[in-house]
Amino acid sequence: MNRTSRASIAIVFIGIMMFSGISICQNIIKGAHLDLTENKIYTISAGSKAIINKLRQPITLKLYYTKTATMKAPDQMRFFNDYFNFVKSLLEKYVSYSQGMISLQIIDPRPFSDEEVDALRYGLKKIPMSENENFFFGLVLQTQFGVTKPIAFFSPDRQDFIEYDISSLIDKVITREKQKVGVLSSLPVMGQQVSSYMARMMMMQGQEPTPAWGIIQQLEEKYDVTKIDSETEDINNIDILLVIHPKELSEKTQFSIDQFVLRGGRTIVCVDPYCIADQAEQPMGQMQKPHKSSSNLKNLMQRWGLEMPELQFAGDRQLALTARLSIQQRPEKIIGFLGLNKNSFNQDNILTANLNQVRTLFAGVLKKRSLADSNDITIQTTPLVSTTAKGNSWSVSSPYELMMPNPSMLMNRFTEGDKPVYMGYLVTGKFKSAFPDGIEIKDKSDPNSEPRHISGLRKANTDCAVVVYSDVDFITDMLSYRRLPLGLGQTPAGDNAALLMNTIDYLTGSSDLISIRTRGDFKRPFAVVDRIEAQAEKGTAEQENRINAEIAGFREELNKLVSSANAEQQKVIGSSILEKRKELELKMRKAQRRLREVKKKEREKIEQLGSTLRNLNTLPGPLLVLILAVVIGLRRRSKRKHYISHKSDA
């Protein structure tokens, strides 16, 4: 056998060995994977495993995906093929871990088939692709007793939340009875609740009832959510009380909250010194009562060992976010608009340990308050949400300053502190009543009737738990959600909704979903870039403030000059007033030019530092390859010289 034949046979055997090795590896280590992401978002979490372990009946997962039609669809639809493989891979991990309790079916619903009819019957969302073809990409969970729970559509915007959505679906099957959440609010968080007849009438007129807030819709997926009247006398038959923006509540309602807490009812309170979501719809008239946008539960919070000062807000230069207040204005950092990061959350509490990013808007300051009768009462306050150590409180003299805020002025007014400012607390213990002697209630329908006395618990007989947040806007649709394309609804933005959902799950004792929910939507901050920008801004801040003060002084002097001069004087050419006006305008333009130069140098410094950072990140790789190539070349050259020398000696 010649050399060519031996080489050909060797190549064939090598190919067979490679093919066999790949096949063996695919079957033996099929489930093996390496997840290098910081939050392990491609690995089933301990929470999901705990939920799977609670399964006491087999379930079937039916994954509907229009694969045949997608293969010949436009590029924007073919993108879903990779997404489908990701979802399929994740579901297979659920199956492999469930020890036979979960089975998976992959279904390709073709046009006019029984599978397509089933997909529509289960409530999966269809997207028309052509005259006959519809696109489906959803999941149906089915138990052996015929209970079905769907995920109508796997939107790409929710890729980070897929594990939570699937585990939540399984958890709904395990949980036989939904726990009840009562919502008491001065805002229309529950939406416009109308009868089916009224809904049809509104649709005929081209109108739709105002929907509930996104956080309420998300709550309704897992809990039985009911509205609590703001004039209620007694709160019962609920597991969790959610109080949102309790503005000017009557003594009767505050007493009912007080008694619910003392009976051991778990409570979440969101108060706000200035709620953006609660603004007057129309301009205030001359005889109209000023609109109040703040809320507080001062009497009750004092008994819980907390207080929130009026018109005082949490601020932090490091956490301040940039936003545009109007179309005409440039985006500016707003000291009251904070993007809380991982360092802002209590890492020792499961409620907040895995949160990544929460945005707050003009959040208040929560302070611990010593109790006068603390000898016979035990209260433990656990901080949950805070600024960094350089945060501080800032205040305004009137809420009108925040109606059309001046971001630069507010930022200049702010001074850094040396300890965190807290915006969320968990308070536990046996509280005392804020109304130890009860209350008197007068019948409004009969002014001449005698007041009725109501008494209740003076002190809790069981442990109480209350969570207080000093912001309401963080759970509004504006900050908590973003709209999805194709009319697919909305998806959580950051961990705003997760913070409230975690709080409710924590107080109900259901912690399995917490570790899953907070793994999604992880945004890794550019800490080094932010530090570079902060250093550059700090270097020019003093110059900018000085120039801005000069411009403000010139503008004020010019306004005084114009207002004091009459029309005839201004018409006189060469008059001292006109000359003075030109002089002030010239000084103002020069100051503005100097300000632009300072801003330009600041930008150039940031770009220069950014280029240096980029070079430091990109050069090591090529440099290492070059060094390695030189070392290998020198080694080969040395070996060649040694070989030639050895051969010549021989």
GUKOL-167107 format. One line per field, with one value per residue (C-alpha): x, y, z. Coordinates in steps of 0.05 Angstrom, whole numbers, plus 32768, in hexadecimal, padded with zeros to 4 digits. Layout:
residues N
xx [X | ...]
yy [Y | ...]
zz [Z | ...]
END
This chain:
residues 650
xx [8000 | 801F | 8023 | 7FE7 | 7FB9 | 7FCF | 7FC3 | 7F7D | 7F6A | 7F85 | 7F5B | 7F1C | 7F29 | 7F36 | 7EF4 | 7ECF | 7EEF | 7EDD | 7E95 | 7E8F | 7EAF | 7E7F | 7E43 | 7E5A | 7E66 | 7E22 | 7DFE | 7E29 | 7E32 | 7DF3 | 7DDD | 7E21 | 7E2B | 7E57 | 7E34 | 7E65 | 7E31 | 7E36 | 7DED | 7DED | 7DB1 | 7DBB | 7DB8 | 7D7A | 7D79 | 7D6E | 7D29 | 7D14 | 7D2F | 7D08 | 7CC8 | 7CD4 | 7CE0 | 7C9A | 7C78 | 7C4B | 7C2B | 7C48 | 7C42 | 7C4C | 7C6C | 7C55 | 7C83 | 7C60 | 7C8E | 7C80 | 7CC3 | 7CB2 | 7C97 | 7CCE | 7D05 | 7CED | 7CD6 | 7CF8 | 7D38 | 7D13 | 7CE9 | 7D23 | 7D44 | 7D13 | 7D34 | 7D6F | 7D3F | 7D16 | 7D55 | 7D65 | 7D1F | 7D1F | 7D63 | 7D4A | 7D0B | 7D35 | 7D5C | 7D19 | 7D09 | 7D4D | 7D49 | 7D01 | 7D0F | 7CD5 | 7CA2 | 7CA7 | 7CA1 | 7CAD | 7C89 | 7CA1 | 7C66 | 7C69 | 7C22 | 7C16 | 7BDD | 7B97 | 7BB2 | 7B97 | 7BD7 | 7BC8 | 7B81 | 7B9D | 7BCE | 7B96 | 7B6A | 7BA1 | 7BA6 | 7BEA | 7BF6 | 7BF7 | 7C1D | 7C06 | 7C3F | 7C18 | 7BD1 | 7BD2 | 7C0D | 7C0D | 7C4A | 7C46 | 7C7B | 7C5E | 7C5A | 7C20 | 7C26 | 7BF5 | 7BE7 | 7BCB | 7B89 | 7B81 | 7B98 | 7BBB | 7BE7 | 7C04 | 7C3C | 7C1B | 7C5B | 7CA6 | 7CB8 | 7D03 | 7CFE | 7CF1 | 7D2C | 7D4C | 7D0A | 7CFC | 7D0F | 7CE3 | 7CA8 | 7CAF | 7CBA | 7C80 | 7C54 | 7C66 | 7C5D | 7C16 | 7C06 | 7C24 | 7C00 | 7BB9 | 7B9C | 7BB2 | 7BC4 | 7B9D | 7BBD | 7B94 | 7BA6 | 7B95 | 7BA9 | 7B96 | 7BAE | 7B87 | 7BB7 | 7B80 | 7B6A | 7B24 | 7AF8 | 7AB8 | 7A82 | 7A84 | 7A49 | 7A6E | 7AAD | 7A86 | 7A66 | 7AAB | 7AC6 | 7A8D | 7AA0 | 7AE9 | 7AFE | 7B1F | 7B1E | 7B5E | 7B89 | 7BA6 | 7BEE | 7C20 | 7C35 | 7BEC | 7BE5 | 7C25 | 7C0A | 7BC9 | 7BEF | 7C02 | 7BD5 | 7B8C | 7B8E | 7B54 | 7B48 | 7B41 | 7B14 | 7B38 | 7B01 | 7B01 | 7AF3 | 7B10 | 7B44 | 7B3D | 7B3C | 7B7E | 7BC5 | 7BED | 7BDA | 7BFA | 7BF2 | 7C06 | 7C0A | 7BDD | 7BCB | 7BA2 | 7B83 | 7B4C | 7B57 | 7B27 | 7B51 | 7B92 | 7B74 | 7B60 | 7BA8 | 7BC3 | 7B97 | 7BA6 | 7BF1 | 7BE7 | 7BC1 | 7BFF | 7BEA | 7C26 | 7C27 | 7C4D | 7C49 | 7C61 | 7C61 | 7C7F | 7C92 | 7C84 | 7C62 | 7C6B | 7C32 | 7C02 | 7C00 | 7BC4 | 7BA5 | 7B90 | 7BB2 | 7B9F | 7B68 | 7B67 | 7B34 | 7B4A | 7B6C | 7BB7 | 7BC4 | 7BEC | 7C1C | 7C39 | 7C23 | 7C37 | 7C1F | 7C40 | 7C1A | 7C20 | 7C68 | 7C7C | 7C62 | 7C8B | 7CCA | 7CCF | 7CC3 | 7CC7 | 7CD3 | 7CA9 | 7CC9 | 7D0B | 7D28 | 7D5F | 7D98 | 7DD9 | 7E07 | 7E22 | 7DDC | 7DBB | 7D9F | 7D9D | 7D59 | 7D39 | 7D03 | 7CEA | 7CF7 | 7D1B | 7D4B | 7D89 | 7D8B | 7DA7 | 7DB5 | 7D7C | 7D8F | 7D4A | 7D4A | 7D75 | 7D8B | 7D98 | 7DCB | 7DE0 | 7E04 | 7DC2 | 7DA0 | 7DA7 | 7DD0 | 7DBF | 7D74 | 7D57 | 7D24 | 7D59 | 7D99 | 7D94 | 7D78 | 7DA1 | 7D80 | 7D45 | 7D32 | 7D12 | 7CF6 | 7CF8 | 7CF9 | 7CF2 | 7D21 | 7D0F | 7D2C | 7D2A | 7D05 | 7D0E | 7CCE | 7CBB | 7CA2 | 7CD8 | 7CE4 | 7CA9 | 7CAA | 7CDC | 7CE3 | 7D18 | 7D25 | 7D4A | 7D61 | 7D51 | 7D5F | 7D90 | 7DBE | 7E0A | 7E33 | 7E3A | 7DEF | 7DCB | 7D87 | 7D72 | 7D33 | 7D08 | 7CE1 | 7CA2 | 7C89 | 7C81 | 7CCE | 7CC6 | 7C8E | 7CC0 | 7D02 | 7D45 | 7D74 | 7DB4 | 7D9B | 7D86 | 7DC8 | 7DF0 | 7DC7 | 7DD7 | 7E12 | 7E30 | 7E28 | 7E50 | 7E1B | 7DE2 | 7D9C | 7D66 | 7D28 | 7D0E | 7D08 | 7CED | 7CD1 | 7CC0 | 7CAA | 7C6E | 7C54 | 7C28 | 7BEA | 7BEB | 7BA4 | 7BA8 | 7B65 | 7B41 | 7B1F | 7ADC | 7AB7 | 7A7F | 7A4A | 7A51 | 7A0B | 79ED | 7A11 | 79E6 | 79F8 | 7A26 | 7A6D | 7A7A | 7AB6 | 7AE1 | 7B18 | 7B4A | 7B8D | 7BBC | 7BF8 | 7C07 | 7C04 | 7C2C | 7C67 | 7C57 | 7C7C | 7C78 | 7CA2 | 7CA4 | 7CBE | 7CC5 | 7CB3 | 7C74 | 7C8D | 7CBD | 7C81 | 7C5F | 7C5E | 7C8C | 7CC7 | 7CB5 | 7CA3 | 7CB1 | 7C82 | 7C8D | 7C87 | 7C4F | 7C1D | 7C39 | 7C2D | 7C66 | 7CA1 | 7CC5 | 7CFD | 7D33 | 7D20 | 7CEB | 7CB1 | 7CDE | 7CEA | 7C9F | 7C91 | 7CCC | 7CAF | 7C6B | 7C8A | 7CB7 | 7C7D | 7C53 | 7C8C | 7C95 | 7CDF | 7CEB | 7CD9 | 7D02 | 7D46 | 7D2D | 7D0A | 7D45 | 7D75 | 7D55 | 7D62 | 7DA8 | 7DCA | 7E14 | 7E2A | 7E67 | 7E86 | 7ECA | 7EAA | 7E7B | 7EB7 | 7EDD | 7EA1 | 7E98 | 7EE1 | 7EDD | 7E9D | 7EBA | 7EF7 | 7ECC | 7E91 | 7EAF | 7EBD | 7E77 | 7E56 | 7E7E | 7E6E | 7E25 | 7E22 | 7E41 | 7E0E | 7DD5 | 7DEF | 7DF5 | 7DAF | 7D91 | 7DB4 | 7D9C | 7D54 | 7D56 | 7D72 | 7D3E | 7D04 | 7D1B | 7D25 | 7CEA | 7CDF | 7CF7 | 7D3A | 7D47 | 7D3B | 7D71 | 7DAF | 7DEE | 7DC8 | 7DEA | 7DB2 | 7DBC | 7E07 | 7E01 | 7DD1 | 7E02 | 7E3B | 7E13 | 7DFE | 7E47 | 7E5E | 7E28 | 7E3C | 7E85 | 7E72 | 7E48 | 7E83 | 7EB1 | 7E7D | 7E7B | 7EC7 | 7EC6 | 7E91 | 7EBA | 7EF9 | 7ED0 | 7EB6 | 7EFC | 7F18 | 7EE2 | 7EEF | 7F3A | 7F32 | 7F01 | 7F33 | 7F6A | 7F3B | 7F28 | 7F72 | 7F82 | 7F49 | 7F5A | 7FA7 | 7FB8 | 7F9A | 7FC2 | 7FFF | 7FFD | 7FF6 | 8032 | 805D | 8049 | 805A | 809E | 80AD | 8099 | 80C2 | 80FF | 80F6 | 80F1 | 812D | 8155 | 8140 | 8152 | 8197 | 81A1 | 818B | 81BA | 81F3 | 81E7 | 81E3 | 8224 | 8248 | 8230]
yy [8000 | 8041 | 8081 | 80A2 | 8068 | 8067 | 80B2 | 80AC | 8073 | 809B | 80D8 | 80AD | 808E | 80D2 | 80EB | 80AE | 80B9 | 8103 | 80F5 | 80BF | 80EB | 8124 | 80F5 | 80D6 | 811A | 8134 | 80FA | 80F2 | 813C | 8157 | 817D | 8199 | 81E3 | 821B | 825B | 8295 | 82CC | 82F1 | 82E2 | 829B | 82AC | 826E | 823E | 8226 | 8249 | 822A | 8249 | 8225 | 81E3 | 81ED | 81F9 | 81BB | 8191 | 81A5 | 8184 | 814C | 813D | 8135 | 8172 | 817A | 81B6 | 81C3 | 81F2 | 820E | 822A | 8235 | 821A | 8203 | 8247 | 826D | 824B | 826E | 82AE | 82F3 | 82FE | 8321 | 82E3 | 82B2 | 82D3 | 82AC | 826A | 8277 | 8290 | 8250 | 8226 | 824C | 8242 | 81F8 | 81EE | 820E | 81E3 | 81A5 | 81B8 | 81B9 | 8174 | 8157 | 8171 | 815D | 8111 | 8100 | 8131 | 8160 | 814B | 8178 | 8178 | 81A3 | 81B5 | 81D7 | 81F0 | 81ED | 8215 | 81F7 | 81BF | 81A6 | 81C0 | 8206 | 8201 | 81EA | 8224 | 8256 | 8232 | 8236 | 8281 | 8284 | 82C4 | 82BE | 82ED | 82EA | 82DB | 82D2 | 82C5 | 827E | 827C | 8293 | 8297 | 8278 | 8276 | 8266 | 8232 | 820C | 81E7 | 81AE | 8182 | 813B | 8158 | 8187 | 81C8 | 81F4 | 8232 | 8257 | 8287 | 82A8 | 82BF | 82BD | 8305 | 8312 | 834C | 831A | 82EC | 82FB | 82E9 | 82A7 | 827C | 82A5 | 82A0 | 8254 | 8248 | 8278 | 824F | 820F | 8232 | 8245 | 81FB | 81E9 | 8221 | 820A | 8249 | 8290 | 82BD | 82FD | 8342 | 837F | 83C1 | 8403 | 8440 | 8488 | 847D | 8457 | 841C | 83E9 | 840A | 841A | 83E2 | 83DF | 83AB | 8381 | 83A9 | 83EB | 83CE | 83BB | 8400 | 8421 | 83F5 | 8409 | 8452 | 8444 | 8448 | 8417 | 8414 | 842D | 83EF | 83DE | 83F0 | 83BD | 83A9 | 8398 | 836F | 834A | 833E | 8322 | 82EB | 82CC | 82EA | 82F8 | 8345 | 836C | 83B7 | 83D2 | 840F | 844E | 8458 | 8411 | 8405 | 83BF | 839A | 834E | 8310 | 8322 | 8308 | 8345 | 838E | 83BB | 8405 | 8432 | 847E | 8484 | 84CD | 84EF | 84AF | 84B7 | 84A3 | 8469 | 844C | 8456 | 8432 | 83F7 | 83F2 | 83F7 | 83BE | 8392 | 8399 | 838A | 834B | 8332 | 8347 | 8351 | 8397 | 83BE | 840A | 8437 | 8480 | 84BB | 8503 | 8516 | 84E4 | 84F2 | 84C2 | 84ED | 852F | 855D | 8550 | 8599 | 85DB | 85F1 | 8625 | 8663 | 8648 | 8600 | 85DB | 85CF | 8589 | 855F | 852C | 8511 | 84D8 | 84C1 | 8495 | 84BE | 84A4 | 845A | 845E | 847E | 8440 | 8416 | 843D | 8464 | 84AA | 84CD | 8519 | 8544 | 855E | 853B | 850D | 84DA | 84EF | 84D2 | 84EE | 84A8 | 848C | 84C8 | 84B8 | 84E3 | 84F6 | 852B | 8555 | 8572 | 856C | 85AF | 859E | 8574 | 8534 | 8545 | 851F | 8526 | 851D | 8502 | 84CE | 8495 | 8454 | 8427 | 83F0 | 83B0 | 83D7 | 83FA | 83BA | 8393 | 8356 | 8330 | 832D | 82FF | 8335 | 8362 | 8339 | 832A | 836C | 8390 | 83D1 | 83F9 | 8440 | 8470 | 84B6 | 84EA | 84B4 | 84CB | 84C0 | 848B | 8495 | 8469 | 8488 | 8477 | 8463 | 8484 | 8443 | 8416 | 83F1 | 83C3 | 83BE | 839B | 83B4 | 839F | 83CC | 83AE | 83DD | 83C4 | 83FD | 8437 | 8466 | 845D | 8477 | 84BA | 84C3 | 84FA | 8518 | 8558 | 8581 | 85B7 | 85EE | 85E0 | 85A9 | 85DD | 85DB | 8594 | 85A2 | 85BF | 85AD | 85CA | 858E | 85B8 | 85E1 | 85A3 | 8581 | 85BE | 85C2 | 857A | 856A | 8525 | 8501 | 84CB | 8496 | 8477 | 8493 | 845D | 8456 | 8412 | 83EE | 83AB | 83B5 | 8379 | 8371 | 8377 | 83BE | 83E9 | 840A | 8452 | 8456 | 8436 | 8455 | 8444 | 8478 | 849C | 8495 | 84C4 | 84AF | 84DF | 84CF | 84E7 | 8525 | 8525 | 84DF | 84D0 | 84BB | 8470 | 8457 | 8420 | 83FE | 83C8 | 83A9 | 83D5 | 83AA | 8370 | 832A | 830D | 8323 | 8359 | 8368 | 83A9 | 83BF | 840A | 842A | 8475 | 8477 | 8468 | 8478 | 843C | 840D | 8437 | 8420 | 845B | 843E | 83F4 | 83DE | 83E9 | 83DE | 83A3 | 83A7 | 8385 | 8395 | 835F | 8388 | 839D | 837D | 8390 | 83C3 | 83B9 | 839D | 83D0 | 839F | 8367 | 838F | 8393 | 834B | 8333 | 8358 | 8337 | 82F2 | 82FD | 8311 | 82D6 | 82A7 | 8295 | 82A0 | 826E | 829F | 82D8 | 82BA | 82AE | 82F1 | 831C | 82F8 | 8318 | 8359 | 835F | 839F | 83A0 | 83E7 | 8406 | 8417 | 842D | 8459 | 8478 | 8486 | 84A7 | 84D4 | 84E5 | 84F9 | 8524 | 8546 | 8551 | 8574 | 85A7 | 85AC | 85E8 | 860E | 85FF | 8617 | 8657 | 8667 | 8655 | 8684 | 86BC | 86B0 | 86B1 | 86F2 | 8712 | 86FA | 8716 | 8759 | 875C | 874D | 8783 | 87B4 | 87A4 | 87A8 | 87EB | 880D | 882B | 8822 | 8869 | 8860 | 881E | 883F | 8874 | 885D | 8864 | 886B | 884E | 881A | 87FE | 87FD | 87DA | 87A7 | 8798 | 8791 | 8760 | 8737 | 8734 | 871D | 86E8 | 86CE | 86CB | 86A5 | 8675 | 866B | 865C | 862A | 8607 | 8603 | 85E4 | 85B2 | 85A3 | 8595 | 8569 | 8541 | 853C | 8523 | 84EE | 84D8 | 84D7 | 84AD | 8480 | 8476 | 8464 | 8432 | 8414 | 840D | 83EC | 83BA | 83AA | 83AC | 8373 | 833D | 834F | 835F | 831A | 82F8 | 8320 | 830E | 82C5 | 82C6 | 82E5 | 82B1 | 8277 | 8295 | 829C | 8256 | 8239 | 8261 | 8247 | 81FF | 8207 | 8222 | 81E8 | 81B5 | 81D3 | 81D6 | 818D | 8176 | 8199 | 817A | 8136]
zz [8000 | 7FEA | 8012 | 7FF0 | 8000 | 8049 | 804E | 802F | 805F | 809A | 8086 | 8081 | 80C6 | 80E4 | 80C8 | 80E4 | 8128 | 8129 | 8115 | 814A | 817F | 8170 | 8172 | 81B4 | 81D3 | 81BC | 81DF | 821D | 822F | 820D | 824C | 825D | 8254 | 826E | 8284 | 828A | 8295 | 82D8 | 82EB | 82CD | 82A2 | 8277 | 82B2 | 82D6 | 831A | 835E | 835F | 8320 | 833B | 837C | 8354 | 8329 | 8368 | 8381 | 8346 | 835C | 8319 | 82D3 | 82A5 | 825A | 823A | 81F3 | 81CD | 818F | 815A | 8110 | 80FA | 80B2 | 809D | 80C1 | 8099 | 805A | 807C | 8079 | 80A1 | 80DA | 80E6 | 80DC | 8118 | 8143 | 8130 | 815E | 8194 | 818D | 8196 | 81D6 | 81F2 | 81DE | 81FF | 823F | 8240 | 8236 | 8276 | 829B | 8280 | 8292 | 82D9 | 82E6 | 82E9 | 82BB | 82D9 | 829C | 8253 | 8216 | 81D3 | 8199 | 816B | 8127 | 811A | 80CF | 80AD | 80B7 | 80E2 | 8125 | 8146 | 812D | 8148 | 818C | 818D | 8183 | 81B6 | 81EB | 81E0 | 81BD | 8196 | 814A | 811C | 80D2 | 80A3 | 8062 | 804B | 8067 | 8096 | 80DF | 810C | 8152 | 8188 | 81CC | 8203 | 8221 | 8264 | 826C | 82A8 | 82A6 | 82C1 | 8286 | 82A7 | 8273 | 827D | 8240 | 8230 | 81F5 | 81D2 | 81DF | 81D0 | 81C4 | 81F5 | 822D | 821E | 8261 | 8284 | 8262 | 829D | 82CB | 829B | 8296 | 82E0 | 82F1 | 82C3 | 82E8 | 832B | 8318 | 830F | 8353 | 8377 | 837D | 839B | 838C | 83C6 | 83CB | 83C3 | 83D6 | 83B4 | 83D6 | 83AD | 839F | 8357 | 8320 | 8324 | 8318 | 82D7 | 82C3 | 82DB | 82B2 | 82A5 | 8265 | 824A | 8255 | 8236 | 81F7 | 81F4 | 81FA | 81C3 | 8195 | 81A1 | 8192 | 81DB | 820A | 8257 | 8277 | 8284 | 82C8 | 82D6 | 82BC | 8303 | 8313 | 82D4 | 82E7 | 832D | 8311 | 82ED | 8330 | 8366 | 8370 | 836F | 838C | 8396 | 83DD | 83E4 | 83FD | 8430 | 844C | 8495 | 8498 | 846E | 846F | 8442 | 8421 | 842B | 8415 | 8418 | 83E3 | 83F3 | 83B8 | 83C1 | 83FF | 83F5 | 842B | 8445 | 8478 | 84C1 | 84B7 | 847E | 84A3 | 84DF | 84B3 | 8498 | 84DF | 84F7 | 84B9 | 84C9 | 8513 | 8502 | 84DE | 8498 | 846A | 844D | 8417 | 8417 | 83DF | 83F4 | 83CD | 83DE | 8395 | 8367 | 831D | 830D | 8336 | 8311 | 8306 | 82C1 | 82B8 | 82CC | 8312 | 8313 | 833D | 836F | 8369 | 83A1 | 8393 | 837A | 83AB | 838D | 83CE | 83FB | 8440 | 8479 | 84AF | 84EC | 84D9 | 84C2 | 8504 | 8528 | 84F8 | 850A | 84C8 | 84AE | 846B | 846D | 843F | 83FE | 840D | 83D8 | 83CE | 83A0 | 8387 | 8351 | 8340 | 8336 | 8314 | 82D0 | 8291 | 8274 | 8248 | 8269 | 8228 | 81DD | 81DC | 8215 | 8213 | 823E | 8283 | 82C2 | 82F4 | 833D | 834E | 8316 | 8331 | 8311 | 834D | 8340 | 8364 | 839B | 83AC | 83C4 | 8404 | 83F0 | 8430 | 8422 | 83ED | 83DC | 83BE | 83BA | 836F | 8356 | 8321 | 830D | 8328 | 8313 | 8343 | 8337 | 836F | 83A5 | 83EC | 8427 | 845B | 84A0 | 84DD | 8517 | 8560 | 8584 | 85C5 | 85E3 | 85C7 | 860A | 85FF | 85B3 | 8586 | 853E | 850C | 84CF | 8494 | 845D | 8417 | 83E5 | 83EB | 83C6 | 83C8 | 8402 | 83DE | 83DA | 8400 | 8408 | 83E6 | 83ED | 83CD | 83EF | 83C5 | 8397 | 8360 | 8357 | 833C | 830B | 82D9 | 82FA | 82E7 | 82E7 | 82E9 | 8323 | 834A | 833C | 8352 | 8392 | 83A4 | 83D1 | 83D9 | 841B | 8440 | 844C | 8425 | 8421 | 8429 | 83FE | 8414 | 8456 | 8470 | 84B6 | 84E2 | 852A | 8557 | 8549 | 8574 | 8558 | 853F | 855B | 85A0 | 85B6 | 8576 | 854A | 8544 | 8502 | 84EE | 84BD | 8481 | 8469 | 84AB | 84C6 | 8505 | 851A | 8554 | 8543 | 8547 | 856F | 8551 | 8578 | 8566 | 8579 | 85A1 | 8593 | 8564 | 8581 | 8547 | 851E | 84EA | 84A9 | 8481 | 8445 | 8437 | 83F6 | 83EF | 83A5 | 837D | 8337 | 8337 | 832C | 82F6 | 82AD | 829C | 82C4 | 82CC | 8286 | 823C | 8202 | 81D3 | 8187 | 8160 | 8197 | 81C5 | 8204 | 8232 | 8256 | 8296 | 8290 | 82C4 | 8308 | 831C | 8318 | 8333 | 8373 | 8383 | 836B | 8396 | 83D2 | 83CB | 83C0 | 83FD | 842A | 8413 | 8420 | 83D6 | 83C8 | 8390 | 8358 | 8376 | 8362 | 831B | 830F | 8322 | 82F4 | 82B7 | 8293 | 82B0 | 8299 | 82A5 | 82B3 | 8292 | 82D5 | 82BA | 8284 | 82B7 | 82E4 | 82AB | 829B | 82E5 | 82EB | 82AD | 82C5 | 830A | 82EB | 82C6 | 82F7 | 831C | 82DC | 82C1 | 8302 | 8302 | 82B9 | 82C3 | 82FE | 82D3 | 829C | 82CE | 82EB | 82A6 | 8293 | 82D4 | 82CA | 8282 | 8296 | 82CA | 8298 | 8263 | 8294 | 82B0 | 826D | 8248 | 81FD | 81EB | 820F | 81EB | 81A7 | 81B3 | 818F | 81B8 | 81FA | 8238 | 8240 | 81FA | 8202 | 8245 | 8227 | 81EE | 8220 | 824B | 820E | 81F7 | 823B | 823C | 81F8 | 820D | 824C | 8224 | 81F4 | 822F | 8249 | 8205 | 8206 | 824B | 8235 | 81F6 | 821F | 824E | 8212 | 81F4 | 8236 | 823B | 81F3 | 81FF | 823E | 8218 | 81E0 | 8212 | 8233 | 81F0 | 81DD | 821F | 8213 | 81CA | 81C8 | 81F9 | 81CA | 818B | 81B6 | 81D7 | 8193 | 8179 | 81B5 | 81AE | 8163 | 8172 | 81A8 | 817A | 8141 | 816C | 8187 | 8141 | 812B | 8166 | 8157 | 810D | 811F | 8150 | 811B | 80E6 | 8118 | 812E | 80E5 | 80D1 | 810C | 80F6]
END
